[in-house]
Structures are given as C-alpha cells and as structure tokens.
Amino acid sequence: MTGEANRLSSASARGDLAKVEMLLQNGADVNANNVFGRTPLQVMKLGNPAIAEALLRANANPNVRDHVRGLTITHDAARDGYVDTLRVLIDHGADVNLLDNDGNLPLHLAAREGYLDVVQLLVGCTKDAARHNSGGHTPYDLATMNNRVSIAQYIQAHMNL
C-alpha cells in the first residue's frame, strides 16, 4: 500500500493528471499517507485545480490536517493564492472554518499574504471572518499590519468594521 500511496502522491505533486487518474482507476487509496505521512491531496500541485478535482471526486478528505502545524489544504491554497483550487476544495466540502494550530482560518493567511481574490471568496463563506487568532489578530489586522491596503479596505467594507 505504501508504494501505491507514494506513486499517487508523487503524481499529484508533479501535476500529472493522467497518472493520477490511472492510479485512481486502478484502486489507489486516495486518502493513504505517503512515506512522509501526507495524503495525495496534501502534496498536490496547488496551482492545478484539475488534480484537486480528480482526487476529490475519488473521495479525498479535503479537511485532513498537516501533522506539524494543523494546516488543511484549504489553508495552503489560501496562503499561496490559489483561488481556483480553493473553489474546487470548497465545492467538494472543504471546511473554511477550521483553525490551524495558531488559530488561523484560511482567511487569516490570505489576508496576511495579500490575495484579494481569495479574501473575496473566503469572506463570503467564513462563519466568523472577524475571528481573532492565537496572537489576537483578525484577518483585517493582519492585512493592515502587512500593508495590504486593498484587502483591509475590502474586509472593512464587507464586515462593517
């Protein structure tokens, strides 16, 4: 099983959709951990929503957490600005309200890193977009602290801050 999990994870990380689909059709376990303890969804090429779609159609768990920081793939996609992949994750049941080990929502990370399109998507589907993380900061605070003016303005306008 580990060899199969490694092959599926490797194909996912490379963005090799044909290989991912072939392995899935041949019964690869979409939620099996590779030798590093991560699933194919966790190691997939984030800028490739088609890989996410294929894995999620095969019932990959979109809410599995990283064993180090408690990050979900939704946190990773939000932090790195992959709005198309994030849409696919949300469409397949990813929970945008899960916190990482530092109390951050995916929205906190997108606001901090400066991805307006991601912030626009997440503000509309996050239950408490004004939530404070473990450091006491809201997404608005992080945008302001990191000089993300357009994001701070957007959050302010849509959150009645």
Rosetta silent file (secondary structure, phi, psi, omega in degrees, C-alpha in Angstrom):
SEQUENCE: MTGEANRLSSASARGDLAKVEMLLQNGADVNANNVFGRTPLQVMKLGNPAIAEALLRANANPNVRDHVRGLTITHDAARDGYVDTLRVLIDHGADVNLLDNDGNLPLHLAAREGYLDVVQLLVGCTKDAARHNSGGHTPYDLATMNNRVSIAQYIQAHMNL
SCORE:     score description
SCORE:     0.000 S_00000001
   1 L     0.000  -36.570 -177.831    0.000    0.000    0.000 S_00000001
   2 H   -63.819  -39.564  178.684    2.820    2.416    0.779 S_00000001
   3 H   -61.865  -43.379  178.193    4.253    2.084   -2.737 S_00000001
   4 H   -64.108  -42.881  179.068    0.872    2.847   -4.261 S_00000001
   5 H   -62.990  -40.040  178.435    0.372    5.793   -1.896 S_00000001
   6 H   -65.826  -40.397  179.264    3.798    7.129   -2.833 S_00000001
   7 H   -64.683  -43.247  179.768    3.063    6.803   -6.559 S_00000001
   8 H   -66.930  -41.408  177.726   -0.261    8.642   -6.223 S_00000001
   9 H   -63.770  -41.917 -179.804    1.309   11.338   -4.060 S_00000001
  10 H   -63.775  -44.706  178.798    4.195   11.734   -6.493 S_00000001
  11 H   -64.067  -38.722  178.391    1.874   12.064   -9.495 S_00000001
  12 H   -64.871  -43.086 -179.287   -0.247   14.585   -7.578 S_00000001
  13 H   -66.856  -33.555  179.218    2.787   16.654   -6.616 S_00000001
  14 H   -80.310  -15.362 -176.547    4.034   16.696  -10.210 S_00000001
  15 L    78.496   28.299 -178.002    0.606   17.664  -11.543 S_00000001
  16 L   -90.461   85.806 -174.903    0.428   14.525  -13.689 S_00000001
  17 H   -60.611  -42.401 -178.865   -3.343   14.263  -14.147 S_00000001
  18 H   -60.282  -43.295  179.721   -3.208   11.249  -16.465 S_00000001
  19 H   -67.742  -41.470  177.798   -1.137    9.275  -13.949 S_00000001
  20 H   -59.173  -48.553 -178.533   -3.381   10.360  -11.042 S_00000001
  21 H   -64.569  -38.986  178.275   -6.493    9.237  -12.908 S_00000001
  22 H   -63.485  -46.019  179.966   -4.893    5.928  -13.933 S_00000001
  23 H   -63.839  -40.383  177.891   -3.827    5.158  -10.363 S_00000001
  24 H   -65.191  -42.129  178.042   -7.280    6.053   -9.043 S_00000001
  25 H   -62.700  -28.505  179.828   -8.980    3.879  -11.679 S_00000001
  26 L   -89.899   10.393  171.797   -6.735    1.019  -10.574 S_00000001
  27 L    93.416   15.082  178.022   -7.921    1.366   -6.978 S_00000001
  28 L   -60.374  140.354  179.109   -5.275    3.546   -5.340 S_00000001
  29 L   -78.813  110.725 -174.517   -6.383    4.712   -1.886 S_00000001
  30 L   -67.659  -17.853 -179.467   -6.852    8.452   -2.258 S_00000001
  31 L  -108.448    8.946  179.057   -6.513    9.003    1.493 S_00000001
  32 L   -74.297  143.766  177.686   -3.461    6.822    2.121 S_00000001
  33 L   -83.010  142.527  173.392   -0.387    8.520    3.568 S_00000001
  34 L   -80.421 -172.780 -177.636    2.897    8.503    1.703 S_00000001
  35 L   -64.478  -16.629  179.101    6.210    7.815    3.454 S_00000001
  36 L   -97.190    6.336  177.188    6.140   11.393    4.795 S_00000001
  37 L    77.646   24.308 -178.524    2.707   10.940    6.384 S_00000001
  38 L  -123.522  148.425  179.810    0.872   13.113    3.858 S_00000001
  39 L   -84.942  164.596  176.737   -2.012   12.344    1.523 S_00000001
  40 H   -56.432  -37.313  179.254   -2.012   12.966   -2.239 S_00000001
  41 H   -65.459  -36.304 -179.872   -4.291   15.987   -1.720 S_00000001
  42 H   -69.790  -27.216 -177.318   -1.849   17.480    0.773 S_00000001
  43 H  -105.597    1.124 -176.498    1.090   17.220   -1.610 S_00000001
  44 L   -62.307  158.484  175.303   -0.695   18.018   -4.880 S_00000001
  45 L   -69.855  108.419 -171.947    0.425   20.823   -7.123 S_00000001
  46 L   -59.853  -31.077 -178.764   -1.775   23.606   -5.711 S_00000001
  47 L   -80.701   15.201 -177.883   -1.966   25.520   -8.968 S_00000001
  48 L  -124.595   84.265 -178.236   -3.637   22.586  -10.678 S_00000001
  49 H   -60.689  -23.455  178.884   -7.353   22.516   -9.799 S_00000001
  50 H   -66.111  -35.059  176.489   -7.856   19.530  -12.119 S_00000001
  51 H   -65.796  -46.251  178.024   -5.696   17.390   -9.808 S_00000001
  52 H   -57.807  -46.244 -179.972   -7.754   18.551   -6.820 S_00000001
  53 H   -58.226  -46.782 -179.405  -10.963   17.764   -8.710 S_00000001
  54 H   -62.216  -44.846 -179.266   -9.797   14.249   -9.587 S_00000001
  55 H   -67.147  -41.039 -178.701   -8.717   13.462   -6.032 S_00000001
  56 H   -70.469  -35.820  175.274  -11.871   14.923   -4.502 S_00000001
  57 H   -62.326  -28.042  178.753  -14.130   13.052   -6.941 S_00000001
  58 L   -89.125   13.250  175.967  -12.409    9.909   -5.637 S_00000001
  59 L    75.162   33.700  171.865  -13.415   10.963   -2.088 S_00000001
  60 L   -64.208  143.680  179.152  -10.175   12.516   -0.882 S_00000001
  61 L   -80.348  111.320 -178.055  -10.668   14.109    2.525 S_00000001
  62 L   -77.129   -5.242 -175.894  -10.393   17.887    1.984 S_00000001
  63 L  -111.455   11.197  177.840  -10.126   18.535    5.720 S_00000001
  64 L   -64.371  144.111 -175.432   -7.154   16.350    6.611 S_00000001
  65 L  -105.728  146.800  171.089   -4.606   18.263    8.680 S_00000001
  66 L   -65.381  137.810 -176.260   -0.873   18.616    8.411 S_00000001
  67 L   -76.943   -8.022 -178.446    0.675   16.852   11.395 S_00000001
  68 L   -95.766  -53.000 -174.087    3.078   19.732   12.112 S_00000001
  69 L  -115.950    0.766  179.584    1.024   22.948   12.090 S_00000001
  70 L    74.400   18.487  179.914   -2.531   21.684   11.793 S_00000001
  71 L   -77.289  143.486  169.865   -2.944   23.199    8.347 S_00000001
  72 L   -98.676  170.051  176.742   -5.546   21.899    5.924 S_00000001
  73 H   -63.077  -26.974  177.436   -5.138   22.028    2.157 S_00000001
  74 H   -66.065  -40.946  174.546   -7.577   24.951    2.287 S_00000001
  75 H   -59.945  -45.597 -178.219   -5.093   26.862    4.459 S_00000001
  76 H   -61.796  -47.355 -178.770   -2.316   26.050    1.980 S_00000001
  77 H   -64.757  -39.859  179.274   -4.316   27.155   -1.072 S_00000001
  78 H   -66.755  -44.420 -179.162   -5.460   30.367    0.666 S_00000001
  79 H   -62.603  -34.613 -175.577   -1.949   31.218    1.881 S_00000001
  80 H   -98.856    1.224  172.411   -0.467   30.706   -1.571 S_00000001
  81 L    81.266   24.213 -178.420   -3.238   32.448   -3.529 S_00000001
  82 L   -92.390   77.697 -174.246   -4.685   29.527   -5.479 S_00000001
  83 H   -64.696  -37.142 -179.592   -8.271   30.752   -5.749 S_00000001
  84 H   -66.704  -41.332  176.642   -9.313   28.260   -8.458 S_00000001
  85 H   -65.983  -39.712  178.693   -8.080   25.321   -6.408 S_00000001
  86 H   -60.648  -41.534  177.672   -9.760   26.812   -3.347 S_00000001
  87 H   -60.166  -43.868  178.882  -13.100   26.966   -5.214 S_00000001
  88 H   -61.240  -45.291  179.746  -12.779   23.280   -6.107 S_00000001
  89 H   -59.847  -47.034 -179.819  -11.996   22.404   -2.486 S_00000001
  90 H   -62.731  -42.934  178.951  -14.982   24.380   -1.199 S_00000001
  91 H   -60.889  -23.713 -179.191  -17.274   22.834   -3.832 S_00000001
  92 L  -105.848   22.293  170.481  -16.227   19.408   -2.512 S_00000001
  93 L    93.150   11.167  175.949  -16.879   20.132    1.149 S_00000001
  94 L   -63.307  136.452 -178.515  -13.661   21.682    2.440 S_00000001
  95 L   -92.421  108.121 -178.706  -14.381   23.448    5.718 S_00000001
  96 L   -77.809    0.371 -178.591  -13.050   27.016    5.543 S_00000001
  97 L  -101.544    5.245  177.545  -13.787   27.442    9.258 S_00000001
  98 L   -77.720  140.896 -179.661  -11.126   25.051   10.538 S_00000001
  99 L   -98.731  145.409  170.682   -8.310   26.635   12.527 S_00000001
 100 L   -82.216 -176.144 -177.047   -4.628   25.769   12.282 S_00000001
 101 L   -65.244  -16.617  178.220   -2.517   25.336   15.424 S_00000001
 102 L   -99.517   10.444  178.277   -2.058   29.118   15.613 S_00000001
 103 L    78.138   15.665 -179.561   -5.788   29.794   15.497 S_00000001
 104 L   -89.728  134.313  165.693   -5.719   30.965   11.891 S_00000001
 105 L   -81.029  162.350  171.023   -8.551   30.487    9.471 S_00000001
 106 H   -53.863  -33.593  178.281   -7.610   30.227    5.798 S_00000001
 107 H   -60.618  -39.856  176.619   -8.890   33.825    5.619 S_00000001
 108 H   -56.465  -45.868 -175.179   -6.201   34.987    8.056 S_00000001
 109 H   -68.986  -41.006  178.145   -3.493   33.558    5.803 S_00000001
 110 H   -65.184  -40.363  179.114   -4.920   35.007    2.577 S_00000001
 111 H   -65.468  -43.038  179.727   -5.284   38.445    4.188 S_00000001
 112 H   -63.784  -40.755 -174.965   -1.739   38.338    5.556 S_00000001
 113 H   -84.853  -15.638  173.027   -0.226   37.237    2.240 S_00000001
 114 L    93.903   34.443 -179.500   -2.190   39.700    0.117 S_00000001
 115 L  -104.801   92.245 -175.504   -4.506   37.639   -2.091 S_00000001
 116 H   -60.630  -43.747 -178.888   -7.570   39.805   -2.677 S_00000001
 117 H   -62.236  -35.908  177.538   -9.408   37.285   -4.882 S_00000001
 118 H   -70.224  -43.503  177.454   -9.006   34.626   -2.189 S_00000001
 119 H   -59.537  -43.360  179.670  -10.134   37.038    0.536 S_00000001
 120 H   -60.181  -41.158  178.089  -13.193   37.936   -1.540 S_00000001
 121 H   -66.656  -46.370 -173.144  -14.116   34.265   -1.853 S_00000001
 122 H   -74.036  -33.632  179.536  -13.495   33.430    1.810 S_00000001
 123 H   -56.866  -36.437 -178.165  -15.233   36.430    3.376 S_00000001
 124 L   -75.778  -16.334 -177.002  -18.477   35.146    1.893 S_00000001
 125 L  -126.195    8.680  176.193  -18.191   31.622    3.269 S_00000001
 126 L   -95.960  130.006 -176.543  -16.365   32.012    6.576 S_00000001
 127 L   -62.193  -44.895 -177.247  -18.662   31.949    9.626 S_00000001
 128 L  -129.154   81.270 -176.490  -16.636   34.402   11.708 S_00000001
 129 L   -70.954   -6.661  176.931  -14.446   36.465    9.402 S_00000001
 130 L  -105.796   17.319 -178.751  -13.569   38.754   12.325 S_00000001
 131 L   -64.419  141.445  175.669  -12.217   35.891   14.451 S_00000001
 132 L   -88.619  136.415  174.824   -9.047   36.519   16.430 S_00000001
 133 L   -82.647 -174.205 -178.196   -6.190   34.051   16.023 S_00000001
 134 L   -62.389  -25.230  177.501   -3.951   32.906   18.898 S_00000001
 135 L   -85.247    0.358  178.967   -1.918   36.099   18.535 S_00000001
 136 L    85.850   14.114 -175.428   -5.069   38.182   18.979 S_00000001
 137 L  -107.896  139.957  172.748   -5.265   39.286   15.343 S_00000001
 138 L   -89.412  168.434  173.029   -8.212   39.288   12.964 S_00000001
 139 H   -56.738  -39.050  176.958   -7.812   38.917    9.193 S_00000001
 140 H   -59.633  -46.266  178.600   -8.317   42.688    8.979 S_00000001
 141 H   -58.007  -45.232 -178.273   -5.497   43.242   11.489 S_00000001
 142 H   -65.200  -38.581  176.700   -3.133   41.013    9.518 S_00000001
 143 H   -63.287  -44.179 -179.366   -3.936   42.808    6.264 S_00000001
 144 H   -65.513  -45.535 -178.685   -3.292   46.172    7.929 S_00000001
 145 H   -62.560  -28.950 -177.679   -0.089   45.023    9.652 S_00000001
 146 L  -103.026   17.655  175.601    1.273   43.731    6.328 S_00000001
 147 L    57.256   39.792  176.592    0.322   46.843    4.345 S_00000001
 148 L   -97.776   73.465 -169.645   -2.328   45.020    2.298 S_00000001
 149 H   -59.242  -48.475 -177.466   -4.402   48.165    1.843 S_00000001
 150 H   -64.224  -33.664  178.559   -6.901   46.876   -0.731 S_00000001
 151 H   -71.567  -44.503  176.947   -7.553   43.779    1.355 S_00000001
 152 H   -58.672  -43.058  179.059   -8.019   45.779    4.557 S_00000001
 153 H   -63.703  -42.357  179.690  -10.434   48.068    2.704 S_00000001
 154 H   -63.162  -48.197 -179.658  -12.361   45.113    1.289 S_00000001
 155 H   -61.060  -44.814 -179.531  -12.655   43.418    4.666 S_00000001
 156 H   -59.861  -43.774 -178.019  -13.676   46.680    6.309 S_00000001
 157 H   -68.420  -31.116 -175.427  -16.357   47.322    3.683 S_00000001
 158 H  -100.793   -3.891 -178.809  -17.783   43.806    3.885 S_00000001
 159 H  -116.866   -0.443 -177.461  -17.518   43.235    7.619 S_00000001
 160 L    54.243   46.561  179.619  -18.887   46.556    8.886 S_00000001
 161 L   -80.621    0.000    0.000  -15.729   47.149   10.919 S_00000001
